[in-house]
Amino acid sequence: MARFEMNTAEIAGMGAQAIAADVYFQMGIDHSIGRHGAVDMIAAHMWFNLAAARGNRDAIRYRQEIAGEMTAAQVAEAQRQAREWMRCH
């Protein structure tokens, strides 16, 4: 299987076909550990949310785990960003 590296949401939206849930999951991992910069739990939650919506079961568990480390306002912001991303892409 090929490995795709995407560092930004703009790249994730490129192409005619939908990006696999596994790629969204990997982006959540990358943001949660700060692989490409600072740790961003809001972005990580957003990507896990998108991956979960596409059927990635691991994303459901990871999203729940990081939500426990976030404030209610942060979770709400991550959910808002996920809805906005889905609306735009």
Secondary structure, DSSP 4 states (H G I P E B T S, - for coil): -------SHHHHT-SSSPPPHHHHHHHHHHHHHTTTSS--HHHHHHHHHHHHHTT-HHHHHHHHHHHTTS-HHHHHHHHHHHHHHHHH-
